[in-house]
Amino acid sequence: MTPLLEIEDLAVYAGDTGLLEPISLTLSRGERLTILGETGAGKSLLIQAIMGLLPSALRCSGRILIDGQDTASMGRKALQRLWGKRISMLPQEPWHSLDPLMRAGQQVAEVHRCVLHQGPGAAGEQTRLALAGVGLEQAENKLPGQLSGGMAQRLAFCAATAAGADLVLADEPTKGLDASRRDYIARLLRQKSEAGAVLTITHDVEVARQIGGRIMVMRAGQLVEQGSAEAVLDAPRGNYTRELIGAAPTNWPSQPPCSGAPGKPVLEGHRLAKTRGGKCLFENLDVSVGRGEILGITGDSGCGKSSLGDILLGLLQPDQGQVRRAPGVARHRYLKLYQDPPAAFAPRVRLARLFDDLIGLHKLDRHRLPPLLEQLRLRPALLERSAEEVSGGELQRLSIARALLLDPVFLFADEPVSRLDPITAREVVMLLADVARRHDCAVLLVSHNPDLVAKTCDRNIRLSPSPG
């Protein structure tokens, strides 16, 4: 039987620099393969190369065969005709695959109509079943901009898999999801492999364990270990694999609490209320965060965590209540780390230019940037690329470096490590905690992971929206 996917010595380059060293693999019907590794390991480049979506500044060598057909000889248009029916991709950032002007139900129904040629009635029924399956039954008439990051990711999954492609490529399909939704997506991927094959990119060890099948561990563009999921995760041979598995938030050291009482409040919210889509997210909520304090916000996807942070920053108006900020502090020192970093960077512009503009605008010391990049494990050469040419995790760390340059007094970190592998996530969260303690910066840390918040924050607010 011809494998659904064959890769022979595939490598990816930026100029003469190798980003992905030659890798070979085969994926047949009924198989599941998970690529596990840290941010920037080259995992997403592999999927982009398979789909023919590498940025123009990058090139690849080697062979990629889908159903025995060499994609290099097919041409781009012929390859695109396979999308949906034969091969489907769930991209790392849901906003890259969703039409911002099309409602959630329409995005899924369109696949049923245009790819599967179903009538409006059948397409609508299948769409409602799919949305209900991932907890989006109340979001059918909402635009992507009205959804949380986790909700948008679930919608993107529904749309990407609606046509029933034999080969599904899932790039970090569970990032930003709470544990129950994460487990559900993992079960869906297992089910997809029963009739086809699934290639999953993830840095979440638990997702890799639930999906099962085979695992390939990558680091810095190299394959370092491979085998069955049980063998790799239960008895890893390499030091890096052991470090990756052991870096889950449950194993993080607890941060020392804020010494004494928190400093003077930099932000206070009084009797805040917000309703979205007819559902009350929170009401009569009082929030105060002081200098040097780390306040955690937890709750399931779509419960209003990001909305609360946006209200405190003045990016969203509350239905009721008011927010007070410390007087005499420049507005640009109240900052946000976005859940989806591409939304915070101008496209098609060199990152070096964006940092130069920031440094010039606020008259900052440019010599502070290189040490920050080193601390965040970022190569200075990344600044020569645009936002589209680096991984989501690298872009998130660049956004953290940009924020720290501005000496924030308040930092709203909205799922700041949901795109990072466990090792890098631990380093970044510890860095944020260190910034809070050393520079008397208040941090509002939003996360769907209660273990991360418990290990990091001084206090925690859990949001549980009312059913109304």
C-alpha positions in Angstrom: 0.0 0.0 0.0 1.3 3.4 -1.0 2.0 5.6 2.1 -0.1 8.7 2.4 3.1 10.7 3.1 6.7 10.1 2.3 9.5 12.5 3.1 13.1 11.9 1.9 16.0 14.0 3.2 13.9 17.1 3.6 15.9 20.2 4.7 15.0 23.9 5.0 17.4 26.8 4.6 17.4 30.6 5.0 20.1 31.6 2.5 23.0 29.3 3.4 21.9 28.7 7.0 20.3 25.4 7.7 17.1 25.7 9.7 16.0 22.0 9.4 18.5 19.3 8.8 17.7 16.5 6.4 14.8 14.4 7.8 13.0 11.4 6.4 9.7 9.8 7.5 6.8 7.7 6.2 3.2 7.9 7.3 0.7 5.3 6.3 -3.1 5.0 6.7 -4.0 4.3 10.3 -0.8 5.8 11.7 -0.2 8.7 14.1 3.1 10.6 14.2 3.9 13.3 16.7 6.8 15.7 16.4 7.8 16.8 19.9 10.3 19.5 20.6 11.1 23.0 21.8 10.2 26.3 20.1 12.3 27.0 17.1 13.2 23.3 16.6 12.0 23.4 13.0 8.7 21.5 13.6 6.4 24.1 11.9 8.9 24.4 9.0 8.4 20.8 8.3 4.6 21.1 8.0 4.9 24.3 5.9 7.2 22.5 3.5 4.8 19.6 3.1 1.9 22.0 2.3 4.0 24.2 0.0 3.6 27.2 2.3 7.2 28.0 3.2 7.9 31.8 3.2 9.5 33.1 0.0 12.8 33.8 1.9 13.2 30.1 2.8 13.9 27.2 0.5 13.9 23.4 0.9 15.6 20.4 -0.6 14.7 16.7 -0.7 11.5 15.0 -1.8 7.9 15.1 -0.5 5.4 12.6 -1.8 1.7 12.6 -1.1 -0.1 9.4 -2.2 3.0 8.6 -4.2 3.0 11.9 -6.1 6.1 14.1 -5.9 4.8 17.6 -4.9 7.8 19.3 -6.6 6.6 18.0 -10.0 2.9 18.8 -9.3 3.1 22.5 -9.3 1.5 24.8 -6.7 -2.0 24.8 -8.2 -2.1 21.0 -8.4 -0.9 20.7 -4.8 -3.6 23.2 -3.7 -6.3 21.1 -5.3 -5.4 18.4 -2.7 -6.1 20.7 0.2 -9.2 19.8 2.1 -10.0 16.5 0.4 -6.6 14.7 0.6 -4.5 16.8 2.9 -5.5 19.4 5.5 -3.6 21.6 7.8 -4.5 23.2 11.1 -2.0 26.1 11.4 -0.3 27.2 14.6 -2.1 30.5 14.7 -6.0 30.2 14.3 -6.2 33.8 13.0 -4.2 32.7 9.9 -7.0 30.4 8.8 -10.1 32.2 9.8 -11.9 34.9 7.7 -12.3 37.9 10.1 -15.5 38.9 8.3 -17.2 35.5 8.3 -19.2 34.1 11.2 -18.1 30.9 12.9 -20.8 28.7 11.5 -20.3 30.0 8.0 -16.6 29.2 8.0 -17.3 25.5 8.7 -20.4 25.3 6.5 -18.5 26.7 3.6 -16.1 23.7 3.6 -19.1 21.3 3.5 -20.6 23.2 0.6 -17.5 24.0 -1.5 -15.3 20.9 -0.9 -17.9 18.2 -0.2 -20.7 19.8 -2.4 -23.4 19.4 0.3 -26.6 21.3 0.2 -27.3 24.1 2.6 -29.4 21.9 4.9 -26.9 19.1 5.3 -24.0 21.5 5.6 -25.8 23.4 8.3 -26.6 20.3 10.3 -23.0 19.0 10.0 -21.7 22.4 11.1 -23.9 22.5 14.2 -22.8 19.0 15.2 -19.1 19.9 14.8 -19.3 23.1 16.7 -21.2 21.5 19.5 -18.5 18.8 19.7 -15.9 21.4 20.7 -18.2 23.4 22.9 -18.9 26.2 20.4 -22.6 25.7 20.0 -23.3 29.3 21.3 -20.7 30.8 18.9 -22.2 29.9 15.6 -23.1 33.5 14.7 -20.0 35.1 16.2 -17.1 36.7 14.2 -13.6 35.5 15.0 -12.8 38.8 16.7 -15.5 38.1 19.2 -13.9 34.8 20.3 -11.2 34.1 22.8 -8.0 32.6 21.5 -8.9 29.1 22.7 -12.4 29.4 21.1 -10.8 30.5 17.8 -8.4 27.5 17.9 -11.4 25.1 18.3 -13.2 26.8 15.4 -10.1 26.5 13.2 -9.9 22.8 14.0 -13.5 22.3 12.9 -13.0 24.1 9.6 -9.7 22.4 8.9 -11.0 18.9 9.4 -14.6 19.4 8.0 -13.8 17.9 4.5 -12.5 14.7 6.0 -9.0 14.8 4.4 -7.1 11.5 4.7 -3.9 13.2 5.9 -4.2 15.8 8.7 -1.3 18.0 9.7 -1.9 19.7 13.1 0.5 22.4 14.2 0.1 22.9 17.9 -3.6 22.1 17.8 -4.2 22.4 21.6 -2.3 25.6 22.6 -4.4 28.0 24.7 -7.0 25.3 25.6 -8.0 24.2 29.1 -7.3 20.6 30.0 -10.8 19.2 29.1 -10.8 20.9 25.6 -7.1 19.8 25.1 -8.0 16.2 25.8 -11.0 16.4 23.5 -8.9 17.6 20.6 -6.4 14.8 21.3 -9.2 12.3 21.1 -10.4 13.8 17.8 -6.9 13.4 16.3 -6.8 9.8 17.4 -10.2 9.2 15.7 -9.0 11.0 12.5 -6.1 8.4 12.2 -8.5 5.5 12.1 -9.5 6.3 8.5 -6.4 8.3 7.5 -3.2 9.5 9.1 -2.3 12.3 11.5 0.9 14.3 11.8 0.9 16.4 14.9 3.3 19.1 16.0 3.3 19.9 19.7 5.5 20.8 22.6 2.8 19.4 25.1 4.1 16.1 26.4 0.6 15.2 27.7 -0.9 15.7 24.2 1.8 13.5 22.7 1.1 10.8 25.2 -2.7 10.9 24.6 -2.3 10.8 20.8 0.1 7.9 21.0 1.5 6.2 17.9 5.1 7.2 17.0 7.1 10.2 18.3 10.0 12.0 16.8 11.8 14.4 19.2 13.5 17.5 17.5 15.9 20.1 18.8 17.4 23.0 16.9 16.5 21.5 13.5 17.8 18.1 14.3 16.1 14.8 15.0 17.4 13.6 18.4 15.2 10.6 19.3 12.4 8.6 17.9 10.3 5.5 18.7 6.9 4.5 20.0 5.1 7.0 22.2 5.4 4.6 25.2 9.1 4.0 24.7 10.1 7.7 24.2 7.9 9.1 27.0 8.3 6.4 29.6 12.0 5.5 29.0 13.6 8.4 27.1 17.2 7.7 26.0 18.4 11.3 25.6 19.1 14.0 28.2 17.1 16.6 26.2 14.0 14.3 26.0 14.2 13.7 29.7 14.5 17.5 30.3 11.6 18.2 28.1 9.4 15.6 29.8 10.4 16.8 33.2 9.6 20.5 32.5 5.9 20.4 33.1 4.5 23.1 35.4 3.8 20.6 38.1 7.6 20.1 38.4 8.5 23.9 38.5 9.9 25.3 41.7 7.5 27.6 43.5 8.4 31.3 43.3 9.1 33.1 46.5 6.0 35.2 47.4 6.0 38.9 47.3 7.8 40.0 50.4 5.4 41.6 52.8 2.3 43.4 51.6 2.1 44.3 47.9 3.3 47.8 46.9 1.0 50.7 46.1 -1.7 49.6 43.6 -0.9 50.5 40.0 -4.3 49.3 38.8 -7.7 49.0 40.6 -11.0 47.8 39.2 -14.2 48.4 41.1 -17.4 46.4 40.6 -16.5 45.4 37.1 -19.1 43.6 34.9 -18.9 42.2 31.4 -21.4 40.2 29.3 -20.6 38.7 25.9 -23.0 36.9 23.6 -25.7 37.1 26.3 -23.5 35.3 28.8 -22.4 37.1 31.9 -18.6 36.6 32.2 -18.3 38.4 35.6 -20.1 41.0 37.7 -19.4 43.1 40.8 -15.7 42.1 40.5 -13.1 44.0 42.5 -9.5 43.7 41.3 -6.3 45.4 42.7 -2.7 44.6 41.8 0.2 46.3 43.5 3.8 46.9 42.5 5.9 43.7 42.6 2.8 41.5 42.8 1.9 38.7 40.5 -1.8 38.1 40.2 -3.1 35.0 38.4 -6.3 34.7 36.4 -7.5 31.2 35.6 -10.6 29.6 34.1 -11.8 27.7 31.1 -11.5 29.0 27.6 -14.0 31.7 26.9 -14.7 32.6 30.5 -13.5 36.2 30.2 -9.9 36.1 31.3 -8.6 38.1 28.4 -11.6 40.4 28.6 -10.8 41.3 32.2 -7.2 42.1 31.3 -8.2 44.3 28.4 -10.7 46.2 30.6 -7.9 46.9 33.1 -5.7 48.2 30.3 -8.5 50.3 28.8 -8.6 48.3 25.6 -12.2 47.2 26.3 -15.0 49.0 28.1 -16.7 47.3 31.0 -20.5 47.1 31.1 -20.4 48.4 34.6 -17.7 49.6 37.0 -14.6 51.6 36.7 -10.8 51.3 36.5 -8.3 53.6 38.2 -4.6 53.7 37.3 -1.7 55.1 39.3 -1.2 58.9 38.5 1.9 60.3 36.9 2.8 57.1 35.0 3.3 57.2 31.2 0.6 55.3 29.3 3.1 53.2 27.4 4.3 51.6 30.6 1.0 49.8 30.9 1.6 46.9 28.5 0.1 43.7 27.1 1.7 40.5 26.0 -0.7 39.1 23.5 -1.9 35.5 23.4 -1.4 35.5 19.6 1.9 37.4 19.0 1.3 37.8 15.2 -1.4 40.3 16.1 1.2 42.5 17.8 3.7 42.8 15.0 3.4 44.5 11.7 3.6 42.0 8.8 6.3 42.0 6.1 8.6 44.3 8.0 12.0 43.3 9.4 11.8 42.8 13.1 15.0 44.9 13.5 13.2 47.8 11.9 10.3 47.4 14.4 12.7 47.4 17.4 14.6 50.4 16.0 11.4 52.3 15.7 10.4 51.5 19.3 13.9 52.5 20.6 13.8 55.7 18.7 10.3 56.6 19.6 10.9 56.3 23.4 14.6 57.2 23.3 15.6 53.9 24.8 19.1 52.5 25.3 19.6 50.1 22.4 22.4 48.4 24.2 19.8 46.8 26.5 18.4 44.7 23.6 21.2 42.1 23.1 21.3 40.9 26.7 17.5 40.6 26.7 17.7 38.5 23.5 20.3 36.3 25.1 18.3 35.9 28.3 15.3 34.8 26.2 17.4 32.4 24.1 16.9 34.3 20.9 19.5 34.6 18.2 20.1 38.2 17.1 19.9 36.9 13.4 16.1 36.5 13.9 15.8 40.3 13.8 16.7 40.2 10.1 13.5 38.3 9.4 9.8 39.5 9.4 7.2 38.2 11.8 6.0 35.6 9.3 9.5 34.1 9.0 9.9 33.0 12.7 8.1 30.5 14.8 5.2 31.5 17.0 7.2 30.7 20.1 10.1 32.8 18.9 7.8 35.7 18.1 6.3 35.5 21.6 9.7 35.8 23.2 10.5 38.7 21.0 7.3 40.4 22.2 8.4 39.9 25.8 11.8 41.5 24.9 10.0 44.4 23.4 7.8 44.9 26.5 10.7 44.7 28.9 12.6 47.4 27.0 9.8 49.9 28.1 10.2 49.2 31.9 6.6 48.4 32.4 4.8 49.2 35.7 2.0 46.9 34.8 2.2 43.9 32.4 -0.9 42.0 31.3 0.5 38.6 30.2 -2.3 37.0 28.3 -1.4 33.3 28.1 2.3 34.3 27.5 3.7 30.8 27.2 0.9 28.9 25.5 3.0 28.8 22.3 6.2 27.8 24.1 7.7 24.4 24.8 7.9 23.4 28.6 11.6 24.2 28.9 11.3 27.7 27.4 7.9 28.3 29.1 9.5 27.7 32.5 12.4 30.1 31.7 10.0 32.8 30.4 7.6 32.6 33.4 10.5 32.7 35.8 11.9 35.8 33.9 8.5 37.5 34.2 8.4 36.7 37.9 12.0 38.1 38.3 11.0 41.3 36.5 8.0 41.8 38.8 10.2 41.3 42.0 13.3 43.3 40.8 11.5 46.2 39.2 8.4 46.5 41.2 6.3 45.7 38.1 2.8 44.4 38.7 2.0 41.4 36.5 -1.4 40.1 35.7 -0.8 36.5 34.5 -3.6 34.8 32.6 -3.4 31.1 32.1 -5.6 28.1 31.5 -3.0 26.0 33.4 -3.8 26.1 37.2 -0.4 24.4 38.0 1.5 27.2 36.3 -0.4 29.9 38.2 -0.1 28.0 41.5 3.7 27.8 41.1 4.1 31.5 40.0 1.5 33.8 41.4 1.0 35.5 44.8 -2.8 35.4 44.4 -5.3 33.9 42.0 -8.7 34.8 40.7 -10.7 32.0 39.0 -13.4 33.2 36.7 -16.5 31.0 36.3 -19.1 32.7 34.1 -22.7 32.2 35.0 -24.8 30.2 32.6 -27.1 33.1 31.8 
